Structure formats: structure tokens, C-alpha cells
């Protein structure tokens, strides 16, 4: 009986040791087939909370003015007043920490897919081709996320290859308790981004046109963005050429539909090169319109800057009526609303802001090429691109060639301010040229202390999140924090 008892207990112990957990999938078993890989990739896309960078760019720069009245709840106050705190994850109070964590989560998950999909056996040639494309998508996502981190957290305003950038994540952290990486130089990060995008471009076929995923056009457009940031003007031109040919700028007639259609067709029928889908399940992470107004109540947390609205030809520019709304039924003075991703008003009282996030558009790429042309002293070509964009936005527009290089660049940057407002570009456009953030006095309620922020001010640069500094002694903080 004793022998039987010992054998029985031994057998029970073996069963306990070998049983799999019921509430999670061991990482080694997560990828059994290509369907598992695709599900994981969808998870990577769903992780990217794009509105975080949009929020930083708009609140720090000259795109908005804060709300007023009883419904305004001090939303955005910290960022708008350049009182950056480096220890908060909360997207309302200090978006900076959330951007860092979110993008490195995207990268970590992309790295898991890249590694764990390798041994997955494909059933046929179609799945084998799919596996190649999936690798390209994840390499591109990893590169894009690193570029976004670089734009946000580099130690210098303008790109400086030798100065501190961010941490390069080539694989997911398997031993988190002992993993304390340092920041690489901006040049090293950019080289990593370049290599990922080059390989991704070779892996994603031109025939793949689903804009809710990363296509080859999206990879090329990201190469343009990286080249513009690092001032490689000829590379920006070369990368832009193919994109603009494949997906031309949308004309005046069809332009409003880009912003008024909640879920765009997942094909290359418009100038939207890459989008993130937004629906009820992902609304919290990406519904950009709800940053400016509250769902249901319509409480205004931020309005369009008077400075920005004043740059438009309000009668003839289709963007003015598309991007902004001024309800005429307001009992007191009308309140201007940001309507680029929807607006709560008498016309749409039940707005939920569930619009696809436009991550990259051809308009951005066209203006990037115009800027690069101007820097290369190809002023005729730069004028042609600027004129092409304006002609597709302003009824009856007639272009007068600008022959002064610096004036032309200023006009191109102004056009980016107008065209790309609330798309997470303005702060980074000013930053990559060390231009002062200059607000209209009416947009700061006559508070001159927060009217202008020169690049020499430490608050011009975002802090590394303090929780990262506490956790990793090798990370290093940006100056002034």
C-alpha cells in the first residue's frame, strides 16, 4: 500500500507540473499557423494609439486654444502651458509618458511577431507569400514607431546624428528584470529606421493595397518623413515620387469626404496612404475628435486657434468648412469647433468621433517634396508642388511663383500648418527647424508668458518619462528636467 501511495503521488505531481495554464498562452505556443500570425499582427495595429502624438503636437504648438466655461475641465492645461511633467501616464494631463510607453509596446509586440512567426510552417505558396508580406509590415511598423519616438524624445530639437536619440529595440525584452538599455545616437536610430524600411519595401508587394495595413506606398511615405526629419533632401524627393504617382492628391470635390466618412474604403482610391481603423472597441485609444469635445455633452475642451483659422481663405478654401464648424444655434456667442474628426453640434448631437485615423496622406508627401525641392534650390519644382496642393484645395486659385528660397520654404511650412493641422505634424515641423512656437495673443487669453516658446527654452524639448528614468539608470534624462 505504501508503494502504491508513493507511485500515485508521483504520478499526480507529474500531471501538475505538465499542465498548461488555463488563462494564458505560453509564448512558444502562441503561433501555430498563419491565422495566429495574422491575429497577432492585428493586435499590433490595434495597440498604436495615434491620438497621443496628435494631442502633443496640437496642445504644445499653435493649433488650439483651451476651452472656457463650466464644461471645460482643465483638459490639456499642462501641455498647453508648457508645464511638462515627466512622471504621468495619463493622456489628459501629460501625454508624453503615454506616448513613450505606447510606442515601445507597439515595438515590443512587433518584435514578438517577427521572431515567433519564423518557425511557423506555411501550408502552400499563398501562405508563404503572406508570411513574407507580414514580415515587411512588422518591420515597417517597428521603423515608424522608432521614428515617432525619435521626433518626440530626442535630446535636440533639430536632427543631430551625434546627439542622444532613443532606445533601439531590435527584439522583445526576454529578461526585463535585467534589461537596462541606453539611448542610441540619433544617427544610429535613423540608420536602424532606414534599414527596416528598405527591407520592408522589398517584402510588401505593390499589389497589396489595403490602407488599413502598411502598404508599399506607406513604407515609401515613411521614408519621405524620415528623410525630411533628417534633412536628406534628395532622398525625400526620390521616395516621394513613386507615392505621389500611385496616389495623387484628392481634388476639391472629393476632399471633404475624406473627413466626413467615418470608415474609408480600405483601398487606394483616395490620398489616404495609411489609416488606423477606429470603432467602438478601440474608441478610447484613437478617437481624436473626443480630445477636443466631450462625447454626448459636447463640452469644448479645445477650440481651433484664431491664428490658424485666420490663415485660410474662408470663402474659397474647402479646408476651412471641412476642418472647422461654428454652430449658429448657440444661445450666447458662437464657439468655433474643431471638426476634422467630427464635432458635436445641433447638426450632429450624437457624434461619437469614431473616424479612421489618417496616419499618412499624399498631401503631406507632396508638401514634403516641395520643401525638399526648395532646399535643393529647385524652386520651379517646389513652386509646382505648392501650386498643385493649393489648386486642389482653393477654388479659383492662381499661383504666383515665389522666387526667394526662404520665403518659399516659409510658404510651404505655412501650407503644412493649414493642411495638416490636428494630424500630429505641427510641433514636429517647428521642432525640426528650431522655429519658435508663436501663438496669437488671443489664443492665450492675453497671457504673454505662454505666447512664445523659443527652441532655446528647455521646455521646447519633451522629457523622458520619469518612470522610465526610475526603472532604468542607463536611460538619461533630457536637459532641464
C-alpha positions in Angstrom: 0.0 0.0 0.0 2.9 2.4 0.8 4.4 1.7 -2.6 1.1 2.3 -4.4 0.7 5.6 -2.5 4.2 6.8 -3.5 3.6 5.9 -7.1 0.2 7.6 -7.1 1.6 10.9 -5.6 4.5 10.8 -8.1 2.1 10.5 -11.0 -0.1 13.3 -9.7 2.9 15.6 -9.3 3.9 14.9 -12.9 0.5 15.8 -14.1 0.5 19.1 -12.1 3.9 20.0 -13.5 3.0 19.4 -17.1 -0.5 21.0 -17.1 -0.7 24.2 -19.2 -2.0 27.4 -17.7 -5.7 28.0 -18.5 -5.6 31.8 -18.5 -2.8 32.5 -20.9 -0.9 31.0 -23.9 2.8 30.3 -23.5 4.7 32.5 -25.9 6.3 29.4 -27.5 2.9 28.1 -28.5 1.2 31.4 -29.5 1.9 30.9 -33.2 0.7 27.6 -34.6 -0.4 28.7 -38.0 -0.6 31.8 -40.3 -4.0 32.7 -38.9 -2.4 33.1 -35.5 0.2 35.3 -37.0 -2.4 37.5 -38.7 -4.4 37.8 -35.4 -1.2 38.9 -33.6 -0.5 41.5 -36.4 -4.0 42.9 -36.0 -3.1 43.3 -32.3 0.0 45.3 -33.2 -2.0 47.7 -35.3 -4.7 47.9 -32.6 -2.1 48.8 -30.0 -0.9 52.0 -31.7 -2.8 54.9 -30.0 -2.1 57.5 -32.7 -4.0 60.3 -31.0 -1.4 60.6 -28.3 1.1 62.3 -30.7 -1.7 64.3 -32.2 -2.6 65.6 -28.8 1.0 66.6 -28.0 1.5 68.4 -31.3 -1.7 70.4 -31.1 -1.5 71.4 -27.4 2.2 72.4 -27.4 2.1 74.3 -30.7 -0.2 77.0 -32.1 -3.1 74.8 -33.3 -5.6 75.3 -30.5 -6.7 77.5 -27.7 -8.1 76.0 -24.5 -11.8 75.7 -23.8 -13.6 78.1 -21.5 -16.8 78.0 -19.4 -18.3 75.5 -17.0 -17.8 72.5 -19.3 -14.1 73.0 -19.6 -12.3 70.8 -17.1 -8.6 72.0 -17.4 -8.1 69.4 -20.1 -4.7 70.0 -21.8 -3.7 72.7 -19.4 -0.3 71.2 -18.6 0.8 70.7 -22.2 -0.7 74.0 -23.4 1.1 75.9 -20.7 4.4 74.1 -21.4 4.5 72.8 -17.8 5.5 69.4 -18.9 5.5 66.8 -16.1 7.6 63.7 -16.8 6.0 61.2 -14.5 2.4 60.9 -15.7 0.9 58.3 -18.0 -2.4 60.0 -18.1 -3.3 61.1 -21.7 -5.3 64.1 -20.4 -2.5 65.6 -18.2 0.8 64.5 -19.6 0.7 62.8 -22.9 4.4 62.4 -23.0 4.7 59.4 -20.8 1.8 57.7 -22.6 3.5 58.2 -26.0 6.7 56.6 -24.8 5.0 53.6 -23.3 2.5 53.0 -26.1 5.1 53.2 -28.9 7.5 50.9 -27.1 4.6 48.5 -26.5 3.9 48.6 -30.3 7.6 47.8 -31.0 7.7 45.0 -28.4 4.7 43.3 -29.9 6.0 43.7 -33.5 9.3 42.2 -32.4 7.4 39.2 -30.9 5.7 38.6 -34.2 8.9 39.0 -36.2 10.6 36.4 -34.0 7.9 33.9 -33.2 6.5 33.7 -36.8 9.8 32.4 -38.1 9.2 28.7 -37.4 5.5 28.7 -38.4 5.0 26.3 -41.3 3.1 27.6 -44.3 0.5 25.4 -46.0 1.1 26.5 -49.6 2.7 29.1 -51.8 0.0 31.6 -51.0 0.7 31.4 -47.3 4.4 31.6 -47.9 3.9 34.8 -49.8 1.7 36.1 -47.0 4.5 35.3 -44.5 6.9 37.4 -46.4 4.5 40.3 -46.5 3.7 40.0 -42.8 7.4 40.4 -42.1 7.5 43.5 -44.2 4.5 45.0 -42.3 6.1 44.4 -38.9 9.5 45.8 -40.0 7.7 48.9 -41.2 5.6 49.3 -38.1 8.8 48.9 -36.0 10.5 51.6 -38.0 7.6 54.0 -37.9 7.3 53.7 -34.2 11.0 54.4 -33.7 10.7 57.5 -35.9 7.8 58.8 -33.9 9.8 58.2 -30.7 12.8 60.0 -32.2 10.7 63.0 -33.2 9.2 63.2 -29.6 12.1 62.5 -27.3 15.5 63.3 -29.0 17.8 65.4 -26.9 18.0 68.1 -29.5 15.2 70.0 -31.3 16.7 69.5 -34.8 18.1 66.2 -36.0 21.7 65.8 -34.8 23.2 62.5 -35.7 25.7 62.5 -32.9 23.3 63.6 -30.1 21.1 61.3 -28.0 18.1 59.8 -29.6 16.0 56.9 -28.1 16.5 53.3 -27.3 16.7 50.9 -30.3 14.6 47.8 -29.7 15.7 45.1 -32.1 14.0 42.3 -30.2 11.5 41.9 -27.4 12.8 42.1 -23.9 13.0 38.5 -22.6 14.7 39.3 -19.3 13.0 42.5 -18.3 14.4 42.4 -14.8 18.0 42.7 -16.0 17.4 44.7 -19.2 18.7 48.3 -18.8 19.4 49.7 -22.3 20.9 53.1 -23.0 19.8 55.6 -25.7 21.5 55.3 -29.0 22.5 58.3 -31.1 20.0 59.8 -33.4 22.2 58.7 -36.3 22.2 55.1 -35.1 18.4 55.2 -34.7 17.9 56.7 -38.1 20.1 54.0 -39.7 18.0 51.4 -38.0 14.8 53.0 -39.3 16.3 53.2 -42.8 17.3 49.5 -42.8 13.9 48.4 -41.7 12.0 50.5 -44.2 14.3 49.4 -47.1 13.7 45.7 -46.3 10.0 46.3 -45.8 9.7 47.9 -49.2 11.2 44.8 -50.8 8.9 42.4 -49.0 5.5 44.1 -49.4 4.2 43.7 -53.0 2.9 46.7 -54.9 -0.3 44.7 -55.5 -1.2 44.9 -51.8 -3.4 48.0 -51.4 -5.2 47.6 -48.1 -4.6 51.1 -46.5 -5.7 49.8 -43.1 -2.4 47.9 -43.2 1.1 49.1 -44.2 1.4 49.0 -48.0 4.5 49.7 -50.0 3.2 53.2 -50.5 3.0 53.7 -46.8 6.6 52.4 -46.5 7.8 54.9 -49.1 5.8 57.7 -47.4 7.5 56.9 -44.2 10.9 57.1 -45.9 9.9 60.6 -47.0 9.0 61.5 -43.4 12.3 60.1 -42.1 14.3 61.9 -44.9 12.6 65.2 -44.2 13.3 64.9 -40.5 17.0 64.1 -41.1 17.3 66.7 -43.9 18.2 64.3 -46.6 16.5 66.3 -49.3 17.2 64.2 -52.4 16.1 61.0 -50.6 12.9 62.8 -49.7 12.3 63.7 -53.4 13.1 60.2 -54.7 10.9 58.5 -52.1 8.0 60.9 -52.7 7.9 60.5 -56.5 6.5 57.0 -56.5 4.0 57.7 -53.8 2.5 60.8 -55.5 2.2 59.0 -58.8 0.5 56.0 -57.2 -1.9 58.0 -55.0 -2.4 61.6 -56.3 -3.8 64.4 -54.1 -7.6 64.3 -53.8 -9.4 67.1 -55.6 -11.6 69.8 -54.1 -14.8 68.0 -54.8 -13.8 64.7 -53.1 -11.7 66.2 -50.3 -14.5 66.7 -47.7 -15.5 63.0 -47.9 -12.1 62.0 -46.5 -13.0 63.6 -43.2 -16.8 63.1 -43.2 -16.7 59.4 -44.0 -16.1 57.5 -40.7 -14.7 54.4 -42.2 -12.9 54.9 -45.5 -12.7 52.1 -48.1 -9.6 50.0 -47.4 -8.1 50.7 -50.9 -6.0 53.3 -52.5 -9.0 55.2 -54.0 -8.1 58.4 -52.1 -5.0 60.2 -50.9 -5.1 58.4 -47.6 -2.0 56.2 -47.7 -2.3 54.6 -44.2 -5.1 54.7 -41.7 -5.9 53.1 -38.3 -9.4 51.8 -38.1 -11.5 53.2 -35.2 -14.7 51.6 -33.9 -16.5 51.1 -30.6 -13.9 48.7 -29.2 -10.9 50.9 -30.0 -12.6 54.3 -29.5 -10.8 55.1 -26.2 -7.4 54.7 -27.7 -7.8 56.6 -31.0 -10.9 58.7 -31.3 -9.2 62.0 -32.0 -12.3 64.2 -32.1 -13.1 63.3 -28.5 -9.9 65.1 -27.5 -11.5 68.4 -28.4 -15.1 67.8 -27.3 -16.8 65.5 -24.9 -19.0 62.7 -26.4 -22.6 63.4 -25.6 -22.4 66.7 -23.9 -20.3 68.5 -26.5 -18.3 70.2 -23.8 -15.5 72.1 -25.6 -12.0 71.2 -24.2 -10.1 72.9 -27.1 -11.1 75.2 -29.9 -9.2 76.0 -33.2 -6.6 78.7 -32.7 -7.6 82.1 -34.0 -4.2 82.2 -35.6 -4.8 79.0 -37.6 -8.3 80.0 -38.7 -7.0 83.3 -39.9 -4.6 81.7 -42.4 -7.4 80.3 -44.6 -9.3 81.9 -47.5 -12.5 81.2 -45.7 -14.7 81.8 -48.7 -12.8 79.6 -51.2 -10.7 77.1 -49.3 -12.5 73.8 -48.9 -10.5 73.0 -45.9 -12.0 75.8 -43.8 -15.5 74.4 -44.0 -14.2 70.9 -43.6 -11.9 71.4 -40.6 -13.9 73.9 -38.6 -17.5 74.4 -37.6 -19.2 77.4 -35.9 -22.7 76.5 -34.7 -25.2 79.2 -35.3 -27.7 77.9 -32.8 -25.6 78.7 -29.8 -27.6 81.0 -27.5 -24.6 83.0 -26.5 -21.5 83.9 -28.6 -20.8 81.1 -31.2 -17.9 78.8 -30.3 -15.6 77.7 -33.0 -15.2 73.9 -33.1 -12.5 71.6 -34.5 -14.5 69.4 -36.9 -11.7 67.5 -38.6 -12.7 64.3 -36.8 -16.3 65.2 -36.2 -18.0 67.8 -33.9 -20.9 67.7 -31.5 -23.4 70.4 -32.6 -27.1 70.8 -33.5 -26.3 69.1 -36.8 -24.7 66.1 -35.2 -25.7 66.0 -31.5 -24.9 62.3 -31.1 -21.4 62.4 -32.6 -19.1 59.6 -31.3 -15.9 60.7 -33.2 -15.3 57.2 -34.5 -13.4 58.2 -37.6 -10.5 56.3 -39.1 -7.2 58.0 -38.1 -5.4 59.3 -41.2 -1.8 58.4 -40.4 -0.2 59.5 -43.7 -1.7 61.4 -46.6 -0.4 62.3 -50.1 -0.8 65.9 -49.3 1.9 65.6 -46.6 4.2 63.9 -49.1 3.6 66.5 -51.8 4.4 69.3 -49.4 7.5 67.4 -48.1 8.7 67.1 -51.7 8.1 70.8 -52.2 10.2 71.6 -49.2 13.0 69.2 -50.3 13.0 70.7 -53.8 13.3 74.2 -52.3 16.2 73.1 -50.2 17.9 71.7 -53.3 17.4 75.1 -55.0 14.9 73.6 -57.4 12.5 76.5 -56.9 10.4 75.9 -60.0 9.7 72.3 -59.0 8.9 73.5 -55.4 6.5 76.1 -56.7 4.8 73.5 -58.9 4.2 71.2 -55.9 2.9 74.0 -53.7 0.6 75.2 -56.5 -0.7 71.7 -57.1 -1.7 71.3 -53.5 -3.4 74.7 -53.3 -5.2 74.3 -56.6 -6.8 71.1 -55.2 -8.0 73.0 -52.1 -8.8 76.6 -53.1 -11.4 77.3 -55.7 -10.1 79.6 -58.5 -6.5 79.5 -57.1 -3.9 81.2 -59.3 -0.3 80.6 -58.3 2.3 83.4 -58.4 5.8 81.9 -58.4 7.9 82.6 -55.3 11.5 83.3 -56.3 13.0 83.8 -52.9 14.1 80.5 -51.4 13.5 81.3 -47.8 10.1 82.9 -48.5 9.1 79.8 -50.5 10.1 77.5 -47.6 8.1 79.6 -45.2 5.1 79.4 -47.5 5.4 75.6 -47.7 5.6 75.4 -43.9 2.5 77.6 -43.7 0.7 75.3 -46.1 1.7 72.3 -43.9 0.3 74.2 -40.9 -3.0 74.6 -42.7 -3.3 71.3 -44.5 -2.0 69.0 -41.7 -3.5 70.7 -38.6 -4.6 68.2 -35.9 -2.7 65.4 -37.7 0.3 65.3 -35.3 2.7 67.3 -37.5 2.9 70.9 -36.5 5.0 70.7 -33.4 7.5 68.4 -35.1 7.6 70.7 -38.2 8.6 73.6 -36.0 10.9 71.4 -33.9 12.9 70.0 -36.9 13.8 73.6 -37.9 14.2 75.0 -34.3 11.4 77.6 -35.0 9.8 79.4 -32.2 6.3 78.3 -31.2 4.4 81.6 -31.6 0.8 82.0 -30.7 -1.6 84.8 -31.3 -2.3 86.8 -28.1 -6.0 86.0 -28.4 -5.2 82.3 -28.3 -3.6 82.6 -24.8 -6.1 84.8 -23.2 -3.6 87.7 -23.3 -1.1 85.8 -21.2 2.2 86.7 -22.8 4.1 84.2 -20.6 2.8 81.4 -22.8 2.7 83.2 -26.1 6.1 82.3 -27.4 8.4 79.4 -26.8 11.9 79.6 -28.5 13.9 76.4 -29.2 16.5 77.6 -26.7 14.0 77.0 -23.8 14.3 73.6 -22.1 10.5 73.2 -22.3 10.8 73.1 -26.1 12.1 69.5 -25.7 9.9 66.8 -24.1 11.2 64.9 -21.1 11.9 61.2 -20.9 9.1 59.8 -18.7 10.2 59.8 -15.1 9.0 56.2 -14.5 11.5 55.1 -17.3 14.3 57.1 -15.6 13.5 55.5 -12.2 13.3 52.0 -13.7 16.4 52.3 -15.9 19.5 54.1 -14.6 21.1 54.0 -18.1 18.4 55.9 -19.9 19.4 59.5 -19.1 17.0 62.5 -18.9 16.8 65.4 -21.3 18.2 68.7 -20.2 16.1 70.9 -17.9 14.2 68.1 -16.1 
